[in-house]
Every structure is written in C-alpha cells, then in structure tokens.
C-alpha cells in the first residue's frame, strides 16, 4: 500500500510540474484572470493533497 501511495505522490508531482508550467505560460501571455485563478486553484488543491499524503506516510512510520 505504501508503494502505491508513493507512486500516486509521484504522479501528483508530475501534475504539479505541468500546472506550474501552464501557470507561467498563462502569466506570460496575459491569459484571462479566470483561467489563471482556475489553474492556481487546481495547483493549490493538488499540493494540499500531496502534503496530506506525505504526512500520513510519516505517521505510519
């Protein structure tokens, strides 16, 4: 189970990297504020999920 969680965290890291890249592009090309806000919201949510999973992994140790 721990390995599955670590794999999922790795997938979250990939998505975080992608969203950060998208956000940089949106800022560079002056994309509508609502799209930037949506990307920031998704990014923050995924980071929170990742941090929660990391915390739970540490609790188990």
PQR file of N, CA, C, O and H, with PARSE charges and radii, in Angstrom:
ATOM      1  N   UNK A   1       0.823  -1.188   0.000 -0.4000 1.5000
ATOM      2  CA  UNK A   1       0.000   0.000   0.000 -0.0000 2.0000
ATOM      3  C   UNK A   1       0.872   1.259   0.000  0.5500 1.7000
ATOM      4  O   UNK A   1       0.573   2.227  -0.698 -0.5500 1.4000
ATOM      5  N   UNK A   2       1.947   1.237   0.783 -0.4000 1.5000
ATOM      6  CA  UNK A   2       2.846   2.392   0.837 -0.0000 2.0000
ATOM      7  C   UNK A   2       3.433   2.693  -0.538  0.5500 1.7000
ATOM      8  O   UNK A   2       3.591   3.856  -0.911 -0.5500 1.4000
ATOM      9  H   UNK A   2       2.191   0.450   1.350  0.4000 1.0000
ATOM     10  N   UNK A   3       3.755   1.641  -1.290 -0.4000 1.5000
ATOM     11  CA  UNK A   3       4.327   1.839  -2.628 -0.0000 2.0000
ATOM     12  C   UNK A   3       3.308   2.490  -3.564  0.5500 1.7000
ATOM     13  O   UNK A   3       3.662   3.350  -4.370 -0.5500 1.4000
ATOM     14  H   UNK A   3       3.627   0.697  -0.987  0.4000 1.0000
ATOM     15  N   UNK A   4       2.061   2.084  -3.456 -0.4000 1.5000
ATOM     16  CA  UNK A   4       1.004   2.679  -4.285 -0.0000 2.0000
ATOM     17  C   UNK A   4       0.859   4.167  -3.967  0.5500 1.7000
ATOM     18  O   UNK A   4       0.696   4.991  -4.867 -0.5500 1.4000
ATOM     19  H   UNK A   4       1.773   1.386  -2.801  0.4000 1.0000
ATOM     20  N   UNK A   5       0.921   4.499  -2.686 -0.4000 1.5000
ATOM     21  CA  UNK A   5       0.818   5.899  -2.277 -0.0000 2.0000
ATOM     22  C   UNK A   5       2.011   6.689  -2.810  0.5500 1.7000
ATOM     23  O   UNK A   5       1.849   7.819  -3.270 -0.5500 1.4000
ATOM     24  H   UNK A   5       1.054   3.830  -1.954  0.4000 1.0000
ATOM     25  N   UNK A   6       3.194   6.108  -2.753 -0.4000 1.5000
ATOM     26  CA  UNK A   6       4.387   6.780  -3.275 -0.0000 2.0000
ATOM     27  C   UNK A   6       4.271   6.982  -4.780  0.5500 1.7000
ATOM     28  O   UNK A   6       4.672   8.024  -5.300 -0.5500 1.4000
ATOM     29  H   UNK A   6       3.325   5.189  -2.380  0.4000 1.0000
ATOM     30  N   UNK A   7       3.729   5.998  -5.480 -0.4000 1.5000
ATOM     31  CA  UNK A   7       3.513   6.134  -6.926 -0.0000 2.0000
ATOM     32  C   UNK A   7       2.527   7.266  -7.207  0.5500 1.7000
ATOM     33  O   UNK A   7       2.729   8.064  -8.122 -0.5500 1.4000
ATOM     34  H   UNK A   7       3.403   5.152  -5.058  0.4000 1.0000
ATOM     35  N   UNK A   8       1.466   7.326  -6.417 -0.4000 1.5000
ATOM     36  CA  UNK A   8       0.457   8.370  -6.595 -0.0000 2.0000
ATOM     37  C   UNK A   8       1.063   9.749  -6.325  0.5500 1.7000
ATOM     38  O   UNK A   8       0.773  10.706  -7.041 -0.5500 1.4000
ATOM     39  H   UNK A   8       1.302   6.678  -5.674  0.4000 1.0000
ATOM     40  N   UNK A   9       1.898   9.849  -5.300 -0.4000 1.5000
ATOM     41  CA  UNK A   9       2.570  11.114  -4.999 -0.0000 2.0000
ATOM     42  C   UNK A   9       3.458  11.517  -6.167  0.5500 1.7000
ATOM     43  O   UNK A   9       3.537  12.696  -6.511 -0.5500 1.4000
ATOM     44  H   UNK A   9       2.134   9.071  -4.718  0.4000 1.0000
ATOM     45  N   UNK A  10       4.120  10.555  -6.772 -0.4000 1.5000
ATOM     46  CA  UNK A  10       4.953  10.839  -7.935 -0.0000 2.0000
ATOM     47  C   UNK A  10       4.109  11.377  -9.087  0.5500 1.7000
ATOM     48  O   UNK A  10       4.523  12.302  -9.786 -0.5500 1.4000
ATOM     49  H   UNK A  10       4.056   9.597  -6.492  0.4000 1.0000
ATOM     50  N   UNK A  11       2.927  10.797  -9.282 -0.4000 1.5000
ATOM     51  CA  UNK A  11       2.017  11.284 -10.317 -0.0000 2.0000
ATOM     52  C   UNK A  11       1.541  12.706  -9.996  0.5500 1.7000
ATOM     53  O   UNK A  11       1.389  13.535 -10.892 -0.5500 1.4000
ATOM     54  H   UNK A  11       2.591  10.046  -8.714  0.4000 1.0000
ATOM     55  N   UNK A  12       1.314  12.970  -8.726 -0.4000 1.5000
ATOM     56  CA  UNK A  12       0.922  14.318  -8.316 -0.0000 2.0000
ATOM     57  C   UNK A  12       2.052  15.311  -8.597  0.5500 1.7000
ATOM     58  O   UNK A  12       1.799  16.435  -9.033 -0.5500 1.4000
ATOM     59  H   UNK A  12       1.437  12.296  -7.998  0.4000 1.0000
ATOM     60  N   UNK A  13       3.292  14.900  -8.350 -0.4000 1.5000
ATOM     61  CA  UNK A  13       4.439  15.762  -8.651 -0.0000 2.0000
ATOM     62  C   UNK A  13       4.478  16.121 -10.136  0.5500 1.7000
ATOM     63  O   UNK A  13       4.753  17.264 -10.502 -0.5500 1.4000
ATOM     64  H   UNK A  13       3.498  13.987  -7.997  0.4000 1.0000
ATOM     65  N   UNK A  14       4.202  15.138 -10.979 -0.4000 1.5000
ATOM     66  CA  UNK A  14       4.176  15.375 -12.422 -0.0000 2.0000
ATOM     67  C   UNK A  14       3.092  16.392 -12.776  0.5500 1.7000
ATOM     68  O   UNK A  14       3.318  17.302 -13.573 -0.5500 1.4000
ATOM     69  H   UNK A  14       3.979  14.210 -10.683  0.4000 1.0000
ATOM     70  N   UNK A  15       1.921  16.228 -12.178 -0.4000 1.5000
ATOM     71  CA  UNK A  15       0.816  17.154 -12.445 -0.0000 2.0000
ATOM     72  C   UNK A  15       1.129  18.551 -11.896  0.5500 1.7000
ATOM     73  O   UNK A  15       0.777  19.552 -12.520 -0.5500 1.4000
ATOM     74  H   UNK A  15       1.738  15.488 -11.530  0.4000 1.0000
ATOM     75  N   UNK A  16       1.776  18.623 -10.752 -0.4000 1.5000
ATOM     76  CA  UNK A  16       2.175  19.911 -10.185 -0.0000 2.0000
ATOM     77  C   UNK A  16       3.133  20.623 -11.133  0.5500 1.7000
ATOM     78  O   UNK A  16       2.985  21.818 -11.391 -0.5500 1.4000
ATOM     79  H   UNK A  16       2.062  17.810 -10.245  0.4000 1.0000
ATOM     80  N   UNK A  17       4.107  19.893 -11.645 -0.4000 1.5000
ATOM     81  CA  UNK A  17       5.053  20.485 -12.598 -0.0000 2.0000
ATOM     82  C   UNK A  17       4.331  21.010 -13.837  0.5500 1.7000
ATOM     83  O   UNK A  17       4.634  22.101 -14.320 -0.5500 1.4000
ATOM     84  H   UNK A  17       4.227  18.923 -11.434  0.4000 1.0000
ATOM     85  N   UNK A  18       3.377  20.234 -14.349 -0.4000 1.5000
ATOM     86  CA  UNK A  18       2.632  20.634 -15.535 -0.0000 2.0000
ATOM     87  C   UNK A  18       1.816  21.892 -15.268  0.5500 1.7000
ATOM     88  O   UNK A  18       1.791  22.810 -16.088 -0.5500 1.4000
ATOM     89  H   UNK A  18       3.131  19.347 -13.956  0.4000 1.0000
ATOM     90  N   UNK A  19       1.156  21.928 -14.130 -0.4000 1.5000
ATOM     91  CA  UNK A  19       0.329  23.086 -13.801 -0.0000 2.0000
ATOM     92  C   UNK A  19       1.182  24.337 -13.575  0.5500 1.7000
ATOM     93  O   UNK A  19       0.794  25.440 -13.962 -0.5500 1.4000
ATOM     94  H   UNK A  19       1.177  21.182 -13.464  0.4000 1.0000
ATOM     95  N   UNK A  20       2.339  24.156 -12.949 -0.4000 1.5000
ATOM     96  CA  UNK A  20       3.238  25.302 -12.759 -0.0000 2.0000
ATOM     97  C   UNK A  20       3.694  25.848 -14.099  0.5500 1.7000
ATOM     98  O   UNK A  20       3.786  27.062 -14.281 -0.5500 1.4000
ATOM     99  H   UNK A  20       2.654  23.261 -12.635  0.4000 1.0000
ATOM    100  N   UNK A  21       3.979  24.960 -15.034 -0.4000 1.5000
ATOM    101  CA  UNK A  21       4.374  25.378 -16.377 -0.0000 2.0000
ATOM    102  C   UNK A  21       3.220  26.103 -17.073  0.5500 1.7000
ATOM    103  O   UNK A  21       3.421  27.145 -17.696 -0.5500 1.4000
ATOM    104  H   UNK A  21       3.904  23.973 -14.887  0.4000 1.0000
ATOM    105  N   UNK A  22       2.022  25.551 -16.964 -0.4000 1.5000
ATOM    106  CA  UNK A  22       0.841  26.193 -17.552 -0.0000 2.0000
ATOM    107  C   UNK A  22       0.626  27.582 -16.959  0.5500 1.7000
ATOM    108  O   UNK A  22       0.307  28.533 -17.673 -0.5500 1.4000
ATOM    109  H   UNK A  22       1.859  24.704 -16.457  0.4000 1.0000
ATOM    110  N   UNK A  23       0.801  27.684 -15.661 -0.4000 1.5000
ATOM    111  CA  UNK A  23       0.603  28.961 -14.988 -0.0000 2.0000
ATOM    112  C   UNK A  23       1.612  30.006 -15.472  0.5500 1.7000
ATOM    113  O   UNK A  23       1.258  31.164 -15.694 -0.5500 1.4000
ATOM    114  H   UNK A  23       1.060  26.912 -15.081  0.4000 1.0000
ATOM    115  N   UNK A  24       2.850  29.596 -15.630 -0.4000 1.5000
ATOM    116  CA  UNK A  24       3.876  30.510 -16.152 -0.0000 2.0000
ATOM    117  C   UNK A  24       3.497  31.000 -17.552  0.5500 1.7000
ATOM    118  O   UNK A  24       3.627  32.183 -17.864 -0.5500 1.4000
ATOM    119  H   UNK A  24       3.139  28.656 -15.450  0.4000 1.0000
ATOM    120  N   UNK A  25       3.030  30.073 -18.385 -0.4000 1.5000
ATOM    121  CA  UNK A  25       2.621  30.448 -19.741 -0.0000 2.0000
ATOM    122  C   UNK A  25       1.440  31.409 -19.709  0.5500 1.7000
ATOM    123  O   UNK A  25       1.402  32.383 -20.460 -0.5500 1.4000
ATOM    124  H   UNK A  25       2.925  29.112 -18.132  0.4000 1.0000
ATOM    125  N   UNK A  26       0.483  31.132 -18.838 -0.4000 1.5000
ATOM    126  CA  UNK A  26      -0.682  31.996 -18.733 -0.0000 2.0000
ATOM    127  C   UNK A  26      -0.280  33.404 -18.305  0.5500 1.7000
ATOM    128  O   UNK A  26      -0.821  34.387 -18.811 -0.5500 1.4000
ATOM    129  H   UNK A  26       0.514  30.340 -18.227  0.4000 1.0000
ATOM    130  N   UNK A  27       0.653  33.500 -17.388 -0.4000 1.5000
ATOM    131  CA  UNK A  27       1.113  34.807 -16.919 -0.0000 2.0000
ATOM    132  C   UNK A  27       1.866  35.533 -18.036  0.5500 1.7000
ATOM    133  O   UNK A  27       1.726  36.746 -18.194 -0.5500 1.4000
ATOM    134  H   UNK A  27       1.092  32.701 -16.977  0.4000 1.0000
ATOM    135  N   UNK A  28       2.656  34.801 -18.800 -0.4000 1.5000
ATOM    136  CA  UNK A  28       3.439  35.390 -19.883 -0.0000 2.0000
ATOM    137  C   UNK A  28       2.544  35.929 -20.991  0.5500 1.7000
ATOM    138  O   UNK A  28       2.791  37.008 -21.530 -0.5500 1.4000
ATOM    139  H   UNK A  28       2.770  33.816 -18.672  0.4000 1.0000
ATOM    140  N   UNK A  29       1.509  35.176 -21.325 -0.4000 1.5000
ATOM    141  CA  UNK A  29       0.651  35.550 -22.443 -0.0000 2.0000
ATOM    142  C   UNK A  29      -0.623  36.284 -22.015  0.5500 1.7000
ATOM    143  O   UNK A  29      -1.557  36.429 -22.803 -0.5500 1.4000
ATOM    144  H   UNK A  29       1.308  34.300 -20.886  0.4000 1.0000
ATOM    145  N   UNK A  30      -0.650  36.741 -20.777 -0.4000 1.5000
ATOM    146  CA  UNK A  30      -1.782  37.529 -20.263 -0.0000 2.0000
ATOM    147  C   UNK A  30      -3.129  36.869 -20.525  0.5500 1.7000
ATOM    148  O   UNK A  30      -4.042  37.483 -21.079 -0.5500 1.4000
ATOM    149  H   UNK A  30       0.109  36.624 -20.137  0.4000 1.0000
ATOM    150  N   UNK A  31      -3.233  35.631 -20.124 -0.4000 1.5000
ATOM    151  CA  UNK A  31      -4.482  34.878 -20.262 -0.0000 2.0000
ATOM    152  C   UNK A  31      -5.514  35.474 -19.299  0.5500 1.7000
ATOM    153  O   UNK A  31      -5.155  36.105 -18.305 -0.5500 1.4000
ATOM    154  H   UNK A  31      -2.491  35.133 -19.674  0.4000 1.0000
ATOM    155  N   UNK A  32      -6.779  35.270 -19.599 -0.4000 1.5000
ATOM    156  CA  UNK A  32      -7.853  35.799 -18.752 -0.0000 2.0000
ATOM    157  C   UNK A  32      -7.657  35.399 -17.291  0.5500 1.7000
ATOM    158  O   UNK A  32      -7.206  34.295 -16.984 -0.5500 1.4000
ATOM    159  H   UNK A  32      -7.071  34.757 -20.406  0.4000 1.0000
ATOM    160  N   UNK A  33      -8.003  36.314 -16.411 -0.4000 1.5000
ATOM    161  CA  UNK A  33      -7.811  36.108 -14.973 -0.0000 2.0000
ATOM    162  C   UNK A  33      -8.530  34.868 -14.465  0.5500 1.7000
ATOM    163  O   UNK A  33      -8.025  34.195 -13.567 -0.5500 1.4000
ATOM    164  H   UNK A  33      -8.369  37.211 -16.660  0.4000 1.0000
ATOM    165  N   UNK A  34      -9.692  34.552 -15.014 -0.4000 1.5000
ATOM    166  CA  UNK A  34     -10.442  33.390 -14.529 -0.0000 2.0000
ATOM    167  C   UNK A  34      -9.692  32.090 -14.815  0.5500 1.7000
ATOM    168  O   UNK A  34      -9.741  31.161 -14.009 -0.5500 1.4000
ATOM    169  H   UNK A  34     -10.103  35.099 -15.744  0.4000 1.0000
ATOM    170  N   UNK A  35      -9.002  32.014 -15.948 -0.4000 1.5000
ATOM    171  CA  UNK A  35      -8.221  30.810 -16.256 -0.0000 2.0000
ATOM    172  C   UNK A  35      -7.021  30.686 -15.320  0.5500 1.7000
ATOM    173  O   UNK A  35      -6.688  29.589 -14.873 -0.5500 1.4000
ATOM    174  H   UNK A  35      -8.962  32.769 -16.603  0.4000 1.0000
ATOM    175  N   UNK A  36      -6.378  31.808 -15.028 -0.4000 1.5000
ATOM    176  CA  UNK A  36      -5.235  31.793 -14.111 -0.0000 2.0000
ATOM    177  C   UNK A  36      -5.699  31.359 -12.731  0.5500 1.7000
ATOM    178  O   UNK A  36      -5.048  30.542 -12.081 -0.5500 1.4000
ATOM    179  H   UNK A  36      -6.648  32.700 -15.391  0.4000 1.0000
ATOM    180  N   UNK A  37      -6.820  31.903 -12.284 -0.4000 1.5000
ATOM    181  CA  UNK A  37      -7.364  31.551 -10.974 -0.0000 2.0000
ATOM    182  C   UNK A  37      -7.711  30.070 -10.910  0.5500 1.7000
ATOM    183  O   UNK A  37      -7.467  29.417  -9.896 -0.5500 1.4000
ATOM    184  H   UNK A  37      -7.349  32.567 -12.812  0.4000 1.0000
ATOM    185  N   UNK A  38      -8.274  29.545 -11.978 -0.4000 1.5000
ATOM    186  CA  UNK A  38      -8.632  28.122 -12.028 -0.0000 2.0000
ATOM    187  C   UNK A  38      -7.379  27.251 -11.926  0.5500 1.7000
ATOM    188  O   UNK A  38      -7.364  26.266 -11.187 -0.5500 1.4000
ATOM    189  H   UNK A  38      -8.472  30.076 -12.802  0.4000 1.0000
ATOM    190  N   UNK A  39      -6.333  27.612 -12.664 -0.4000 1.5000
ATOM    191  CA  UNK A  39      -5.085  26.845 -12.622 -0.0000 2.0000
ATOM    192  C   UNK A  39      -4.457  26.930 -11.238  0.5500 1.7000
ATOM    193  O   UNK A  39      -3.986  25.925 -10.705 -0.5500 1.4000
ATOM    194  H   UNK A  39      -6.346  28.412 -13.264  0.4000 1.0000
ATOM    195  N   UNK A  40      -4.448  28.123 -10.657 -0.4000 1.5000
ATOM    196  CA  UNK A  40      -3.882  28.290  -9.309 -0.0000 2.0000
ATOM    197  C   UNK A  40      -4.651  27.462  -8.294  0.5500 1.7000
ATOM    198  O   UNK A  40      -4.057  26.859  -7.399 -0.5500 1.4000
ATOM    199  H   UNK A  40      -4.831  28.939 -11.090  0.4000 1.0000
ATOM    200  N   UNK A  41      -5.963  27.434  -8.429 -0.4000 1.5000
ATOM    201  CA  UNK A  41      -6.800  26.664  -7.511 -0.0000 2.0000
ATOM    202  C   UNK A  41      -6.503  25.169  -7.625  0.5500 1.7000
ATOM    203  O   UNK A  41      -6.346  24.481  -6.617 -0.5500 1.4000
ATOM    204  H   UNK A  41      -6.445  27.924  -9.155  0.4000 1.0000
ATOM    205  N   UNK A  42      -6.428  24.678  -8.852 -0.4000 1.5000
ATOM    206  CA  UNK A  42      -6.114  23.252  -9.064 -0.0000 2.0000
ATOM    207  C   UNK A  42      -4.738  22.923  -8.491  0.5500 1.7000
ATOM    208  O   UNK A  42      -4.555  21.900  -7.830 -0.5500 1.4000
ATOM    209  H   UNK A  42      -6.555  25.237  -9.672  0.4000 1.0000
ATOM    210  N   UNK A  43      -3.768  23.810  -8.755 -0.4000 1.5000
ATOM    211  CA  UNK A  43      -2.409  23.594  -8.273 -0.0000 2.0000
ATOM    212  C   UNK A  43      -2.384  23.543  -6.749  0.5500 1.7000
ATOM    213  O   UNK A  43      -1.775  22.643  -6.170 -0.5500 1.4000
ATOM    214  H   UNK A  43      -3.916  24.641  -9.291  0.4000 1.0000
ATOM    215  N   UNK A  44      -3.030  24.488  -6.105 -0.4000 1.5000
ATOM    216  CA  UNK A  44      -3.047  24.516  -4.639 -0.0000 2.0000
ATOM    217  C   UNK A  44      -3.728  23.285  -4.052  0.5500 1.7000
ATOM    218  O   UNK A  44      -3.278  22.745  -3.041 -0.5500 1.4000
ATOM    219  H   UNK A  44      -3.524  25.219  -6.576  0.4000 1.0000
ATOM    220  N   UNK A  45      -4.800  22.848  -4.676 -0.4000 1.5000
ATOM    221  CA  UNK A  45      -5.512  21.665  -4.192 -0.0000 2.0000
ATOM    222  C   UNK A  45      -4.636  20.421  -4.296  0.5500 1.7000
ATOM    223  O   UNK A  45      -4.576  19.621  -3.363 -0.5500 1.4000
ATOM    224  H   UNK A  45      -5.166  23.287  -5.496  0.4000 1.0000
ATOM    225  N   UNK A  46      -3.966  20.259  -5.418 -0.4000 1.5000
ATOM    226  CA  UNK A  46      -3.111  19.087  -5.616 -0.0000 2.0000
ATOM    227  C   UNK A  46      -1.937  19.116  -4.639  0.5500 1.7000
ATOM    228  O   UNK A  46      -1.539  18.075  -4.116 -0.5500 1.4000
ATOM    229  H   UNK A  46      -4.014  20.909  -6.177  0.4000 1.0000
ATOM    230  N   UNK A  47      -1.386  20.293  -4.394 -0.4000 1.5000
ATOM    231  CA  UNK A  47      -0.292  20.414  -3.423 -0.0000 2.0000
ATOM    232  C   UNK A  47      -0.781  20.035  -2.026  0.5500 1.7000
ATOM    233  O   UNK A  47      -0.068  19.361  -1.282 -0.5500 1.4000
ATOM    234  H   UNK A  47      -1.709  21.139  -4.819  0.4000 1.0000
ATOM    235  N   UNK A  48      -1.995  20.465  -1.664 -0.4000 1.5000
ATOM    236  CA  UNK A  48      -2.557  20.099  -0.365 -0.0000 2.0000
ATOM    237  C   UNK A  48      -2.743  18.589  -0.246  0.5500 1.7000
ATOM    238  O   UNK A  48      -2.432  18.005   0.792 -0.5500 1.4000
ATOM    239  H   UNK A  48      -2.574  21.012  -2.268  0.4000 1.0000
ATOM    240  N   UNK A  49      -3.247  17.958  -1.298 -0.4000 1.5000
ATOM    241  CA  UNK A  49      -3.445  16.503  -1.292 -0.0000 2.0000
ATOM    242  C   UNK A  49      -2.102  15.800  -1.125  0.5500 1.7000
ATOM    243  O   UNK A  49      -1.974  14.872  -0.326 -0.5500 1.4000
ATOM    244  H   UNK A  49      -3.500  18.433  -2.141  0.4000 1.0000
ATOM    245  N   UNK A  50      -1.106  16.245  -1.880 -0.4000 1.5000
ATOM    246  CA  UNK A  50       0.227  15.648  -1.795 -0.0000 2.0000
ATOM    247  C   UNK A  50       0.786  15.779  -0.374  0.5500 1.7000
ATOM    248  O   UNK A  50       1.294  14.808   0.188 -0.5500 1.4000
ATOM    249  H   UNK A  50      -1.210  16.999  -2.529  0.4000 1.0000
ATOM    250  N   UNK A  51       0.692  16.970   0.197 -0.4000 1.5000
ATOM    251  CA  UNK A  51       1.210  17.187   1.548 -0.0000 2.0000
ATOM    252  C   UNK A  51       0.474  16.339   2.573  0.5500 1.7000
ATOM    253  O   UNK A  51       1.083  15.834   3.516 -0.5500 1.4000
ATOM    254  H   UNK A  51       0.279  17.758  -0.259  0.4000 1.0000
ATOM    255  N   UNK A  52      -0.833  16.180   2.393 -0.4000 1.5000
ATOM    256  CA  UNK A  52      -1.609  15.340   3.293 -0.0000 2.0000
ATOM    257  C   UNK A  52      -1.145  13.885   3.213  0.5500 1.7000
ATOM    258  O   UNK A  52      -0.972  13.222   4.235 -0.5500 1.4000
ATOM    259  H   UNK A  52      -1.328  16.590   1.626  0.4000 1.0000
ATOM    260  N   UNK A  53      -0.947  13.398   1.988 -0.4000 1.5000
ATOM    261  CA  UNK A  53      -0.483  12.013   1.815 -0.0000 2.0000
ATOM    262  C   UNK A  53       0.910  11.822   2.416  0.5500 1.7000
ATOM    263  O   UNK A  53       1.175  10.807   3.059 -0.5500 1.4000
ATOM    264  H   UNK A  53      -1.087  13.937   1.157  0.4000 1.0000
ATOM    265  N   UNK A  54       1.792  12.791   2.208 -0.4000 1.5000
ATOM    266  CA  UNK A  54       3.136  12.698   2.788 -0.0000 2.0000
ATOM    267  C   UNK A  54       3.059  12.661   4.312  0.5500 1.7000
ATOM    268  O   UNK A  54       3.786  11.904   4.955 -0.5500 1.4000
ATOM    269  H   UNK A  54       1.576  13.616   1.686  0.4000 1.0000
ATOM    270  N   UNK A  55       2.185  13.473   4.882 -0.4000 1.5000
ATOM    271  CA  UNK A  55       2.002  13.476   6.337 -0.0000 2.0000
ATOM    272  C   UNK A  55       1.498  12.142   6.842  0.5500 1.7000
ATOM    273  O   UNK A  55       1.943  11.653   7.880 -0.5500 1.4000
ATOM    274  H   UNK A  55       1.594  14.088   4.360  0.4000 1.0000
ATOM    275  N   UNK A  56       0.574  11.557   6.113 -0.4000 1.5000
ATOM    276  CA  UNK A  56       0.032  10.259   6.531 -0.0000 2.0000
ATOM    277  C   UNK A  56       1.089   9.161   6.430  0.5500 1.7000
ATOM    278  O   UNK A  56       1.127   8.254   7.262 -0.5500 1.4000
ATOM    279  H   UNK A  56       0.212  11.954   5.270  0.4000 1.0000
ATOM    280  N   UNK A  57       1.944   9.241   5.416 -0.4000 1.5000
ATOM    281  CA  UNK A  57       3.025   8.258   5.285 -0.0000 2.0000
ATOM    282  C   UNK A  57       3.978   8.355   6.466  0.5500 1.7000
ATOM    283  O   UNK A  57       4.440   7.339   6.983 -0.5500 1.4000
ATOM    284  H   UNK A  57       1.913   9.977   4.740  0.4000 1.0000
ATOM    285  N   UNK A  58       4.274   9.593   6.895 -0.4000 1.5000
ATOM    286  CA  UNK A  58       5.181   9.781   8.026 -0.0000 2.0000
ATOM    287  C   UNK A  58       4.561   9.279   9.334  0.5500 1.7000
ATOM    288  O   UNK A  58       5.267   8.752  10.194 -0.5500 1.4000
ATOM    289  H   UNK A  58       3.898  10.419   6.475  0.4000 1.0000
ATOM    290  N   UNK A  59       3.242   9.443   9.483 -0.4000 1.5000
ATOM    291  CA  UNK A  59       2.554   8.975  10.698 -0.0000 2.0000
ATOM    292  C   UNK A  59       2.653   7.469  10.853  0.5500 1.7000
ATOM    293  O   UNK A  59       2.747   6.960  11.970 -0.5500 1.4000
ATOM    294  H   UNK A  59       2.669   9.871   8.784  0.4000 1.0000
ATOM    295  N   UNK A  60       2.632   6.763   9.748 -0.4000 1.5000
ATOM    296  CA  UNK A  60       2.644   5.306   9.767 -0.0000 2.0000
ATOM    297  C   UNK A  60       4.014   4.776  10.186  0.5500 1.7000
ATOM    298  O   UNK A  60       4.113   3.706  10.786 -0.5500 1.4000
ATOM    299  H   UNK A  60       2.555   7.177   8.841  0.4000 1.0000
ATOM    300  N   UNK A  61       5.069   5.528   9.867 -0.4000 1.5000
ATOM    301  CA  UNK A  61       6.424   5.060  10.165 -0.0000 2.0000
ATOM    302  C   UNK A  61       6.669   4.942  11.636  0.5500 1.7000
ATOM    303  O   UNK A  61       7.763   4.559  12.051 -0.5500 1.4000
ATOM    304  H   UNK A  61       4.988   6.398   9.379  0.4000 1.0000
TER
END
